[in-house]
């Protein structure tokens, strides 16, 4: 027989359970509020970053691996019929419930009991948004409860249409497309959602039920069948007429090919991303997922010209026994120093080493930067000045001419055209290492204290230089002595249009316009009458060749490690390097820098077509 005490104990247990339950509920509600507060920025859709060329045309969409291609759309860009189609297919009672749909939950529960498994049914649009943004896809009761609580919190903080817009921007549509705008552009070539036709809206609304099987690229037949289901549903609820439904059901089409991206230009893409990280302090992931617009100086025609020339085996020396001869080119706009094209290898594949920013020994291509440029800048020397051409030692350093002959004296013009070593070292000893190195720094190439020796007059550097640095330095000669940093990026905007970075040109005088003009005359002579003849184009070209020797015992005297050409026309400046990644007794070049000069001409001719 139950006593009154038993009744009180049962009541006490009930009260305790109720209090514990309320405390747990409050904790979960509080946790959901904290989760939303701390991660509110996650509601902003992961949007791919768009890269544009020098004319403002989109050339790429960058996204993190696995994140997909995302393009955010604002609510005002989404036509009412698009919103209605998704509400009908995903959550018919969306506008009447508070984030949790009891009817949907009851139906899902009956299905679970019948099939004896825990499914994802019954989730409202708001719950799906909560799961996608704040939770995981783990199938557990605790996760489901958290999802419902966060959904209720979201409903209190945002309007229904705001939630719907967030949902459509986070929704996955197959083929790595995240968000309805990215899907519309991929499957129909339409970036403005307001231009979507009824059949296209229905096709998109049908995809989320099974993104891998209902997108029109992977399975067109199923996609069309699913479109018909959505259209019938829209007709049933009075959103479209019977005639509209039949016409939209009958449409057949071929999905467009995916738009090209910077996988075509991996060397340039890699440099753009690295420069963006350096300039903004943002991580690679933040840049790729932040919906930024990166405006660059890329000229796709110039880039294609370089790729075409590099694809021609005849423009390269023979391959070695174990390696393929490689190359790199950088092309700059003269007035701005914007990188118009960059190629880091012969095959230009994603992940390939970008040799345009790898250091190599420059050889004689460095002479104008470290010897003749500073000499002209002093005002004490001119292209007609006589320079000593004789074999002599400077302490323990005793340079020699490759020909083995010495004329006693030559003019600066002759020394540059024929790339004679002895006059260059003699002149460097006269103007002084300190002055020459400071001049080089003004052209963007800062040397280390360990480089303070006369060997730098022949391009003998501790660490070497990159093709990009050489192009930047030569651009000073082409630009009347004015210096600007070589750069790929003009500006970067965030998704709201705010400029987060903009290139500011230095446009400072690195050398006098008179000295730069004299240098151009010297370098024009190299192409017309000297070692750079292979770079001739039938119009004015200024430039300089460079070669470094292998230094291997037993290698032929003419064996080369690096061959260079740096030059400019009236529009652009370019630097070209050709060689092996790892020069060895099995892999070296027989030939001189005329090969690099020929590559310069091949690229420029392609650019003029």
Number of C-alpha atoms within 10 A of each C-alpha: 4 6 7 9 9 11 11 11 11 12 12 12 12 12 12 12 12 12 12 12 12 12 12 12 14 12 12 16 18 14 15 23 17 13 14 19 10 10 13 12 10 14 18 16 24 24 28 29 27 24 24 21 20 18 12 13 12 17 19 21 23 25 24 16 10 7 16 22 25 30 28 23 21 13 17 10 13 19 14 11 18 21 17 16 24 22 18 16 18 19 18 17 17 18 12 10 16 18 27 23 20 14 12 16 16 13 12 18 19 11 15 15 10 9 10 10 9 14 13 14 14 20 23 25 25 28 25 23 25 26 21 18 20 18 16 11 11 10 11 12 10 10 15 18 13 21 26 24 23 29 26 21 20 22 19 12 12 11 12 19 12 14 20 20 23 23 23 27 26 26 22 25 28 20 17 19 24 25 26 28 23 27 26 23 18 22 22 18 15 16 17 13 20 14 13 18 12 18 23 19 24 30 26 27 27 28 23 18 14 14 20 17 18 26 26 24 18 14 12 17 14 16 23 23 14 24 25 21 17 25 29 19 18 22 17 12 11 10 15 16 14 15 10 14 21 15 11 20 22 10 10 10 9 10 14 12 11 10 12 12 16 16 17 18 24 22 26 26 21 18 18 21 19 13 15 21 16 11 15 13 11 13 13 15 14 17 25 24 21 24 25 25 21 27 24 25 23 29 20 17 15 19 22 18 21 26 23 14 21 24 15 12 12 11 16 22 19 15 17 16 11 10 15 17 22 19 27 27 32 29 32 28 25 28 18 19 25 24 29 26 26 33 26 25 24 22 13 22 15 15 10 14 16 22 23 26 20 16 14 22 24 27 23 27 27 27 25 24 26 26 29 27 21 24 24 22 21 14 11 9 18 19 19 12 13 18 21 20 23 19 18 14 11 12 6 6 11 13 21 19 15 12 8 7 12 17 9 13 16 19 17 23 22 21 24 27 24 16 24 22 23 25 30 27 25 22 20 24 16 10 17 16 19 12 16 23 23 16 22 22 16 18 28 19 19 14 18 11 10 9 16 16 17 21 15 25 29 27 22 18 21 15 13 14 21 23 29 25 21 27 26 30 29 31 32 28 31 27 25 21 23 23 28 24 20 23 22 28 26 18 17 24 18 16 17 8 10 10 14 12 16 15 13 10 14 11 15 12 16 22 22 18 18 14 24 23 17 19 28 22 16 25 27 24 24 27 24 20 14 20 23 32 22 19 30 21 16 7 8 13 24 27 34 32 35 27 26 23 19 20 14 14 8 7 16 14 13 14 20 23 27 26 29 33 32 31 30 29 17 13 11 21 31 30 33 27 31 26 24 20 19 13 18 17 15 13 23 29 25 14 15 22 25 20 24 31 30 19 28 29 19 21 23 22 13 16 14 9 7
